[in-house]
Amino acid sequence: MANAHMPDDFYDLVCHHLPPEQPVGPKGGRPRIRHRVVLKVIWFVLVSGCRWEDVPLEMGCSGGTARRRLKSWEELGIWDRLHADLLRLLRQASRLDPETVIVDSVIVRAFGGGELTGPSPVDRRKLGTKHTLLVDRHGVLLNIRTARANASDQTQIMPAIKDFPRVGGKPGRPREYPKRLYADRGYDSDVTRVLLSWLGIEAKIGRRNTEHGSGLGRVRWVVERTISWLKGLRRMRVRYDRLAVIQYAWDSLAASVICFRLLHDNYSQAA
């Protein structure tokens, strides 16, 4: 399971965002586990899909400790800052085009329920979570939004646009919003089109009850590929964590890992 071993280059990107290392806990006692060791466990759980309680002892950190650190770093905004850094590096390398975005969603099973879960319309109403992905024309993951599995796609597209990242890395003012947005029939809504137009975004959204052959698929296929990359991080295939804050951490970290791999050409079909 070579992919489950965290690259040193990834830690080098993360480390300057992390809080200072503390030699002992706040009340003394045993030395605190170092950030690098904890991050290796978090990477292992994300990539392998391993449950917290099944983390091998030889990794030097228990799953419970890694989970607490994952949550703490999410509350400090570390994963979002890491993702922003990677987007900037991709744009500097001309691997990101913020002018064109594509949106789509995927529903995953949520064992044990928890926050932001609901009856899945595609899985016999078993509890699940919906991830809405916003990607650029190369498939770079710009953001992920998590909602209940029964949330309508039409209610997720505008929040995804609201969270559109302002990516620097090149001369000029970063874009506030993209120029064009592509989406399938699930997002068909005249209200959405009006709102996007008001923001200066050209909406290319499929309409229900019309014949196929609109040509949207020639652009939209990249988001399907990114969804497959997301599912390649096995912890994102099924949801085990009940707290929304943990899921938000996984979302940002998964987006960061995908961007990191694109930056280092670790996807054989990366555009």
Salt bridges, closest charged atoms under 4 A:
ASP8 OD1 - ARG36 NH1 3.41
ASP9 OD2 - HIS264 NE2 3.88
GLU21 OE2 - ARG34 NH2 3.96
GLU21 OE1 - HIS35 ND1 3.82
GLU53 OE2 - ARG51 NH1 3.54
ASP54 OD2 - ARG51 NE 2.82
GLU75 OE2 - LYS71 NZ 2.84
ASP85 OD2 - HIS16 NE2 3.36
ASP85 OD2 - HIS17 NE2 2.73
ASP85 OD1 - ARG88 NH2 3.49
ASP97 OD2 - ARG137 NE 2.57
GLU99 OE2 - LYS179 NZ 3.85
GLU99 OE1 - ARG180 NH2 3.97
ASP104 OD2 - ARG220 NH2 2.73
ASP123 OD2 - ARG109 NE 2.54
ASP153 OD1 - LYS130 NZ 2.79
ASP163 OD2 - ARG145 NH1 2.93
ASP163 OD1 - LYS162 NZ 3.21
GLU176 OE2 - ARG173 NH2 3.89
ASP184 OD2 - ARG220 NH2 3.44
ASP188 OD1 - ARG193 NH1 2.82
ASP190 OD1 - ARG193 NH1 3.21
ASP190 OD1 - ARG207 NH1 3.19
GLU202 OE2 - LYS204 NZ 2.98
GLU224 OE2 - ARG220 NH2 3.61
ASP241 OD1 - ARG67 NE 3.83
ASP241 OD2 - ARG235 NH2 2.97
ASP251 OD1 - HIS131 ND1 3.98
ASP265 OD1 - ARG95 NH1 3.17
